[in-house]
Amino acid sequence: MFAAEAQGLQALAATGAVRTPTVIALGRTETQAFLVIEFLDLAPLDQKAGARLGTALALLHRTTGDSFGWSRDNFIGATQQINTPHPSWPHFFGQHRLRPQFQLARQNGMDKTWVAKGDAIIERVGGLFIDYQPVPSLLHGDLWSGNVAQCSDGTAVIFDPACYYGDRETDIAMAELFGGFPTSFYAAYRAALPLDSGYEARKPLYNLYHILNHFNLFGSAYLGQAQRMIEGLLKLLRR
């Protein structure tokens, strides 16, 4: 887990687009592992830093790869995230994002009828990409407000990544899922790199991944939200 985090931080920093804590050391003993990163005196984003982060994220998303995925699996929270590269984004997201989460959800008590509905979404997911073909953008991958901040000089910082190459909309969707970002962040991002007109239809698909992961990590408090998202997506994909 620490090795994957270090790789992600270094990949983000290498773009020159965003500020991240510098990785100082990574290692292990016979019984423990450790990751040492730069100490930064952090505070919540204000409107100016939020705008800086929006512009920086747009620049980050202009860093692209040859396929969707990553050179290694990593973690979304404590859950393993499968990153086997694939040239098709709908295939990658269905098979390497949604399917593992539904499999875990079944093990964690989700009724099999809801897992079957998840399978139906995965089978039909290509319908949301008929007129939209995303490029493989470098993503933070776990972009909620707890993973962003600003330094004392107002520089925006991101950390705790779950990097891979994917549709840039997934970062924005997660940033909107739990809130906590200044409005300037969204405005600056859209000014620098406008979103496709079909983004609102795809946003529930991308955020279902994170809600399923929260169900798997934290329990049934997220079940109802997951079910509503599943039903909404099925209704949309059956049109």
C-alpha positions as MATLAB code, in Angstrom:
seq = 'MFAAEAQGLQALAATGAVRTPTVIALGRTETQAFLVIEFLDLAPLDQKAGARLGTALALLHRTTGDSFGWSRDNFIGATQQINTPHPSWPHFFGQHRLRPQFQLARQNGMDKTWVAKGDAIIERVGGLFIDYQPVPSLLHGDLWSGNVAQCSDGTAVIFDPACYYGDRETDIAMAELFGGFPTSFYAAYRAALPLDSGYEARKPLYNLYHILNHFNLFGSAYLGQAQRMIEGLLKLLRR';
ca = [
       0.000    0.000    0.000;
       2.803    2.455    0.867;
       4.705    1.603   -2.319;
       1.601    2.295   -4.410;
       1.014    5.596   -2.610;
       4.612    6.669   -3.123;
       4.431    5.837   -6.817;
       1.240    7.857   -7.161;
       2.659   10.896   -5.386;
       5.783   10.766   -7.539;
       3.745   10.419  -10.739;
       1.608   13.435   -9.850;
       4.651   15.509   -8.902;
       6.491   14.577  -12.100;
       3.850   16.312  -14.224;
       4.678   19.682  -12.682;
       0.954   20.430  -12.675;
       0.143   20.021   -8.986;
       1.865   20.301   -5.605;
       2.201   17.095   -3.613;
       4.172   16.166   -0.491;
       7.620   14.952   -1.520;
       8.356   11.285   -0.881;
      11.405   11.110    1.394;
      11.763    7.415    2.204;
      10.009    4.108    1.714;
      11.053    0.861    3.352;
      10.289   -2.091    5.527;
      11.612   -4.093    8.452;
      10.823   -7.713    9.271;
       7.555   -6.718   10.912;
       6.611   -3.248    9.644;
       6.578   -0.984    6.611;
       6.936    2.775    6.465;
       6.491    5.746    4.175;
       8.039    9.088    5.094;
       6.751   12.153    3.267;
       7.397   15.863    3.521;
       5.648   17.698    6.342;
       3.430   20.523    5.090;
       1.562   22.989    7.311;
      -1.889   22.588    5.777;
      -5.220   24.367    6.027;
      -8.573   23.907    4.217;
      -8.831   25.394    0.732;
     -10.067   28.960    0.494;
     -11.547   30.375   -2.699;
      -8.194   31.489   -4.143;
      -6.498   28.162   -3.467;
      -9.567   26.353   -4.767;
      -9.237   28.174   -8.070;
      -5.542   27.330   -8.215;
      -6.337   23.665   -7.645;
      -9.022   23.653  -10.348;
      -6.569   25.069  -12.880;
      -3.837   22.652  -11.743;
      -6.151   19.643  -11.998;
      -7.084   20.596  -15.551;
      -3.381   20.711  -16.397;
      -2.848   17.340  -14.718;
      -5.650   15.821  -16.787;
      -3.858   16.894  -19.953;
      -1.205   14.305  -19.089;
      -2.372   11.269  -21.036;
      -1.412    7.630  -21.509;
      -1.759    4.970  -24.188;
      -4.417    2.916  -22.387;
      -6.685    2.972  -19.373;
      -5.197    1.606  -16.160;
      -1.858    1.774  -14.386;
       1.421   -0.112  -14.192;
       0.393   -1.755  -10.897;
      -2.677   -2.328   -8.787;
      -3.132    0.105   -5.922;
      -5.767    0.950   -3.315;
      -8.917    3.021   -2.980;
      -9.006    3.486    0.759;
      -8.209    0.002    2.067;
      -9.721   -1.753   -0.968;
      -7.458   -3.096   -3.686;
      -7.978   -1.292   -6.979;
      -7.328   -3.384  -10.102;
      -5.511   -1.440  -12.816;
      -4.831   -4.003  -15.562;
      -4.516   -1.803  -18.686;
      -7.163   -1.977  -21.400;
      -7.777    0.140  -24.527;
     -11.551    0.409  -23.919;
     -12.733    2.713  -21.144;
     -16.241    1.173  -20.786;
     -14.638   -2.271  -20.500;
     -12.032   -1.059  -18.020;
     -14.528    0.719  -15.805;
     -17.053   -2.103  -15.892;
     -14.626   -4.960  -15.307;
     -11.956   -3.351  -13.118;
     -14.012   -0.860  -11.140;
     -17.653   -1.868  -10.790;
     -17.432   -5.665  -10.971;
     -14.908   -6.127   -8.124;
     -16.952   -3.803   -5.919;
     -20.162   -5.733   -6.602;
     -18.365   -8.991   -5.860;
     -17.185   -7.592   -2.539;
     -20.643   -6.215   -1.835;
     -22.175   -9.668   -2.269;
     -19.662  -11.046    0.238;
     -20.570   -8.193    2.587;
     -24.284   -8.886    2.533;
     -25.739   -7.174   -0.529;
     -28.674   -9.187   -1.848;
     -27.909  -11.103   -5.039;
     -30.740   -9.329   -6.893;
     -28.847   -6.043   -6.549;
     -25.628   -7.688   -7.686;
     -27.526   -8.976  -10.737;
     -28.658   -5.419  -11.444;
     -25.030   -4.395  -11.187;
     -24.157   -6.994  -13.813;
     -26.836   -5.487  -16.057;
     -25.269   -2.049  -15.695;
     -21.846   -3.440  -16.564;
     -23.256   -5.160  -19.661;
     -24.937   -1.956  -20.861;
     -22.376    0.632  -19.762;
     -21.179    1.219  -23.312;
     -24.460    2.998  -23.981;
     -23.174    6.014  -22.062;
     -20.185    6.345  -24.396;
     -21.718    6.278  -27.860;
     -21.012    9.962  -28.480;
     -18.204   10.399  -25.981;
     -14.793    8.748  -26.151;
     -12.582    9.819  -23.256;
      -8.815    9.830  -23.488;
      -6.711    8.163  -20.751;
      -5.958   11.114  -18.455;
      -3.749   10.880  -15.388;
      -6.109   10.930  -12.407;
      -5.726   11.536   -8.708;
      -8.306    8.773   -8.319;
      -9.569    9.551   -4.796;
     -10.356   13.238   -5.060;
     -12.502   14.091   -2.062;
     -12.040   17.173    0.106;
     -10.047   15.276    2.754;
      -7.265   14.736    0.233;
      -6.757   18.379   -0.738;
      -5.547   21.417    1.207;
      -3.433   24.554    0.950;
      -0.050   25.555    2.322;
       0.482   28.705    4.342;
       1.484   30.576    1.177;
      -1.810   29.643   -0.519;
      -0.391   26.870   -2.716;
      -2.952   24.123   -3.332;
      -1.807   20.582   -2.458;
      -3.185   17.113   -3.190;
      -2.193   13.858   -1.495;
      -3.304   10.275   -0.718;
      -3.792    9.399   -4.406;
      -5.162    6.277   -6.089;
      -3.675    7.107   -9.482;
      -4.464    5.556  -12.827;
      -5.208    6.665  -16.377;
      -8.934    7.078  -16.893;
     -11.731    9.435  -17.832;
     -11.026   12.817  -16.235;
     -14.713   13.124  -15.390;
     -14.241   10.574  -12.600;
     -12.107   13.011  -10.577;
     -14.687   15.778  -10.948;
     -17.557   13.438  -10.131;
     -15.957   12.360   -6.872;
     -15.128   15.955   -5.968;
     -18.855   16.677   -6.276;
     -19.981   13.527   -4.452;
     -19.224   14.561   -0.875;
     -18.704   18.302   -1.406;
     -16.303   20.389    0.623;
     -14.562   22.071   -2.322;
     -14.808   25.837   -2.858;
     -17.040   26.841   -5.757;
     -13.972   28.438   -7.319;
     -12.449   24.992   -7.804;
     -15.205   23.813  -10.144;
     -15.388   27.131  -11.988;
     -11.640   27.267  -12.601;
     -11.530   23.672  -13.800;
     -14.371   24.181  -16.265;
     -12.819   27.405  -17.527;
      -9.536   25.632  -18.211;
     -10.976   22.337  -19.492;
     -14.739   22.333  -20.150;
     -16.702   19.171  -19.436;
     -18.623   17.265  -22.090;
     -22.376   17.889  -22.214;
     -23.069   14.274  -21.219;
     -21.134   14.492  -17.950;
     -24.210   14.716  -15.714;
     -25.522   11.404  -17.104;
     -22.202    9.650  -16.439;
     -21.571   11.145  -13.003;
     -23.796    8.602  -11.133;
     -21.934    5.758  -12.862;
     -18.584    7.026  -11.651;
     -19.785    7.763   -8.142;
     -21.463    4.365   -7.793;
     -17.933    2.957   -7.609;
     -17.147    5.061   -4.559;
     -20.492    4.475   -2.844;
     -20.088    0.713   -3.293;
     -16.586    1.014   -1.854;
     -17.965    2.907    1.143;
     -20.566    0.168    1.611;
     -17.799   -2.433    1.526;
     -15.588   -0.498    3.922;
     -18.082    1.101    6.302;
     -21.289   -0.898    6.101;
     -24.994   -0.654    5.419;
     -25.349    3.122    5.870;
     -24.426    3.396    2.175;
     -26.695    0.616    0.904;
     -29.736    2.753    0.209;
     -27.716    5.312   -1.726;
     -26.109    2.542   -3.778;
     -29.518    1.043   -4.563;
     -30.922    4.387   -5.713;
     -27.931    4.923   -7.972;
     -28.261    1.418   -9.415;
     -31.949    1.912  -10.196;
     -31.315    5.307  -11.774;
     -28.540    3.980  -13.987;
     -30.598    0.980  -15.107;
     -33.493    3.251  -16.014;
     -31.136    5.455  -18.041;
     -29.411    2.552  -19.788;
     -32.689    0.833  -20.739;
     -33.952    3.784  -22.716;
];
